[in-house]
Amino acid sequence: DYTLLMNDGSLPPLFDSYVDKMKEAGIQFAVASGRPGYTLQELFPEYRDDFYFISDNGACITHKGKVIYKSLMEEDIIEDMTRTVLEETPGCLPMICALNGGYYPVEGVKYQDFFSRFFSKQYPVKNVYDVQEETNKFTVFCPNGDAKDIMNDIYVPKYGENYNVTLGGDVWIDIQNKGINKGSAMKQLETLCCIDKDEIWAFGDHLNDLEMLDYIPHSYAMANAIPEIKKVANYMAPSNEECGVLKVLDTVL
């Protein structure tokens, strides 16, 4: 969102032709997102066997329809984080991001249409404490758009020492195992693809891209990126609405 995709959530014009050009040039394309793997694969159905899908901010990597890397969270910490959301941040909702779908309290069905943009498989449940699925990310949904303040006031002090806590946007707080982020996913790609970080180009716009852009030398902040991302990236790309990723790819190609 707001990096490759346009503001309305659509792919930039001529994207398919760029995929063909990259294939001809021997360039591998990877999608790195806070979204779950199953949603990413549904966004790019024709490229399921071509792209690497780095989902849940680096907690899972899928290729050719198979999970080739995952970092799962313990059930007891998921229960603890769920309790924190329900008891300490009223108005927010816990979202248990399992490999097979997103689970949240049934009270959240009023946000179902909004959730569907990110979780193509979602399951409202009567008792969220009963969910026992392989989980690689825990998300706090803050419908009032104050995720950054809530994260800094509650979740970073409580969980930041032992877990990776970051923003996925104005309404999302994402929590994962320590050391898991899009930057660590880049290191996994180096091993999986037998390449060096100097051979990777990375693009981002928000805080969950920070570690990735800090690690990769060819790092690009979108013109529409937040100030923190522009500070850490080594280069600037035009905005997502200007098809900035594709314009940089023109230079690479």
N, C-alpha and C positions, 0 to 999 in steps of 0.2 A: 504493500500500500504506500502510495506517494513516493515510491522510488521507481519501480518499473511500471506499475499500473497507473492509469490516469485517475483523476479525482473521482470519476464515476465508477471506478473499479474495473474498467475495461482494459484490455491490453492495448499498447500503443499501435497505431496504424503501421502496417508493413512488418509487424513482428515476425510473421511466418517466413517472410523472405529473408529476414536476418538470420533466422535459425538455419535456413538452407545455406546461407553464406558461411556461417560459423562451422557447419558440418564440413563444407568443402575445404575450409582452412584448418580443419583439425582442432577446432576449439570446442571444449566441453562447457555446457551451460548448466549452472546450478541455481536453484531457487532457494534463498535463505529467508525464513519467515518465522514469526511467532505462531503462525497458524499450524494446526496439526497436519501430519503427513497425508491422511486420507483426503483432507480438503484441498491440499496443494495438487494432489494427483487428479482430482476432479476438475480443478481449474485448468489443467493442461493435459486433458485426456489423450490427445494425439501424440504427446511427448512423454508418456509414462515410461517408455523404455529407453529414452534418450537422455533426459535430464537427471541430475542428482537433486533430490528433494531434501533439503535441510530444514526440518520442521521443529516447532516448539523451541525456537531460539537456540538450536544446536543440540537438543537432547535426543534427537532421532535423525537418522539419515536413511533414506529409502532410495533404491535404484532397481529398475526393472521389476517393480512391484514387490520387492522384498526388503525387509528391514535389515540393513547391514551394520547398523550401530544404534544402540539405545542406552540411555542412562536413567534407570528407574529410581523412583523415590520410595522410601520406606512407608508402610501403611500407618505407623504410629504418628509420623510427622504430618501426614496428610490429614489425619483426624485432628491433630492439634491445631493446624492452620485453619481447618474448617471451623473449629470452635472459636478461634480468634475472630474470624469474619463475622460469625453470627452473634457473638457476645460483645465484641469491642468496636465493631464498625457497622452499626445499624444502618440499613439502607443499601449496603453493599451485598453482593452475592458471591459465595464460593463457587468456583468452577473447577472440578476435578478433571484434568486433561489426561484421559487414559488413551492408550494406543488405539482403542476401538471406538472412541467417542467422548463427547463432553458431558459430564454429569453435574446437575445443579438442582437446588431445591425447587419443588413444584411451583412455589410462589413466583419464580422467575419466568413463567410461561408468557407473561406480558411482553417480555423482551425477545421472544422466540424468533421473530422475523429478523431482528437485528443480529442475534446470535448466528443465524443461518449463514450470514455472510462469511463468518469465520469458522463455524463448526457445522459442516454439512451432515454430521452425525451427532445429534444431541439428544440427551435423555433427561427430562425432568423427573425427579424421584421424590417420593414422600419423605424418606429418611436418608439424607445424603451420607450419614455415617455408615450406612449399610453397604456403600459402594466398595467393592473389593476387586479392582481391575489393575492390570499393569499400567502404572501412571508415571509419566516422565516430566510433568509440569503441573503446578498448582497456580491458578489464576484468581485474582480478586477483581470482580467487576464493580466499577464505581460509576453508577449511572449519572451522577451529578457532574462528572468531568473533573473531579478533584483528586484524581489518582496520585499525582505527584506529591501533594501535601500529605495525604493519608499514608503513602509509602514512607515518606521521611519521618512522619510522626510515630508510626506504629510498626510497620513491617521491617524497615531497616534496623531499628534498634532491637527488635525481638528476634529476627531471623538472619540479619545480614552477616553475622560472624560465621555462621555455619552453612549458609545457603546463598545462592546468587539471587539477588532481588533487583529487579529492573522494571522500567516502564515499557509497556507495549503500545502506549498512546495515552490520550487524556483519560480514558476510562478503564485501562487495563494495568494491573500490577502482576507481573510474572515472577514466580519463584521456582527455582530449580536447584539441583544439587550443586554444591560448591564447585567452581571451575567450569561449569557448563554455560556456554554462551556461543554466539556466532563465531567468535574468535577461536575458541577451542574446536569448533566444527571445521574451521579452515585447516587446522593442523591434522584433523582426521582426513580431510580431502587430500592433503599432501601425501599421506600414506596410501590411501585408497587408489589414487590416480598416479602415484609415483612421480610427483612433480614437486617443485620448490615454490615457496611463497612468492618469489619474484615472478612466477609465471601466472599468478592469479590477479585478476582485476576485481575489485569489490566496490559496491555502491550502497549508500544508505542515507537515511534521513532522520532517524530517531534514536533514542538512547539504547535500545536493544541492538543497535548496530555498532555501538561504540568500540567494544573490544575487537570486533572484526576489522574495523577501519584503522584501529590503532596498530594491529598486527601486520596487516597487508601493506607493503610499500606502495602499490598502485591502488590507493584508496581514494574514492571520490565521494564527496558530500554533494547531495543534490542542492540546487539553488534554493529550494524550498525547505531545506533541512533546518533543524533547530540549531541555535548558536553553539551548543556543546559539541555537536557533530562536526560543524564547520571548523572548529578549533583543532580537532584531532585528525581530520582527514588531510592528506597531502595534496589533493587536487580538488577542483570544483567542476561539477557537471551542470548543464542546464537543468531546469526544473523538470519534474515528471510530466507536467502538462506540455512541455516543449520537447518531449521524448528524449530527455537527456541521456539515458542509458544508451539508446540507439545511436545518438550523435557521437558519443565516445567510442562506441563500437566501430563507427565509420573510420575513426583514426586508427584503431587497433587493426582492423582488417586491411 
